[in-house]
Amino acid sequence: MAVKHLENEILQLTEELIRIPSTQARPEKIIQCADFIESWLDSNAIECQRFNINNVPSIVVFPSGTDKVKVLLVAHFDVVEAE
């Protein structure tokens, strides 16, 4: 049952992220997406650091209690507009 709940939670999170049209042509939506991600992390007690370089937001999350990791996962939340 816990796995099904987790699957539903991941699906809902993905759907909410997809609804934000965070394209390069809409920088305010990229910021909205970063706000959403930061809020979600905070509401799930996941520490993060947010940076803004040239008005482009980035969010960094490390495992709790460390700043060193053996594997680094990188993702982006801006997307290319469909033609």
C-alpha positions in Angstrom: 0.0 0.0 0.0 2.9 2.4 0.8 4.3 1.9 -2.7 1.0 2.8 -4.3 0.8 6.0 -2.2 4.3 6.9 -3.2 3.5 6.3 -6.9 0.4 8.6 -6.6 2.4 11.3 -4.8 5.1 11.2 -7.5 2.5 11.3 -10.3 0.7 14.3 -8.6 4.0 16.2 -8.2 5.0 15.5 -11.8 1.6 16.7 -13.0 1.9 19.9 -11.0 5.4 20.6 -12.3 4.3 20.0 -15.9 1.5 22.5 -15.6 4.0 25.3 -15.1 5.1 26.5 -18.6 8.7 27.2 -17.5 10.2 28.1 -20.9 13.0 30.4 -21.7 10.5 32.8 -23.2 8.7 33.0 -19.8 11.3 33.7 -17.2 8.6 34.5 -14.6 7.3 31.0 -15.0 10.8 29.6 -14.4 10.9 31.6 -11.1 7.4 30.3 -10.3 8.6 26.7 -10.9 11.6 27.3 -8.6 9.2 28.7 -6.0 7.0 25.7 -6.3 10.0 23.3 -5.9 11.4 25.2 -3.0 8.0 25.2 -1.3 7.6 21.4 -1.9 11.0 20.7 -0.5 10.3 22.8 2.6 6.9 21.2 3.2 8.6 17.8 3.1 11.4 18.9 5.5 14.0 18.7 2.8 16.8 21.3 3.2 17.8 23.1 0.1 19.8 26.1 -1.0 18.5 28.4 -3.7 20.7 30.5 -5.9 19.9 33.1 -8.5 22.5 33.8 -11.2 21.6 36.3 -13.9 17.9 36.0 -12.7 18.0 32.2 -13.3 17.1 30.2 -10.2 19.0 27.0 -9.2 18.2 24.8 -6.3 20.7 22.5 -4.6 19.7 19.7 -2.3 22.2 17.5 -0.3 21.4 14.5 1.7 20.7 15.4 5.3 23.8 15.8 7.5 26.5 15.9 4.7 27.8 18.1 2.0 29.7 15.3 0.2 28.1 12.8 -2.0 29.5 9.9 -4.2 26.8 10.4 -6.9 25.5 13.7 -8.2 22.1 14.0 -9.8 21.5 17.1 -11.9 18.2 18.2 -13.4 16.7 21.4 -14.8 13.2 22.8 -14.6 13.2 25.0 -17.7 11.8 23.4 -20.8 11.9 24.0 -24.6 8.7 25.3 -26.1 6.9 22.9 -28.4 6.5 23.8 -32.0 
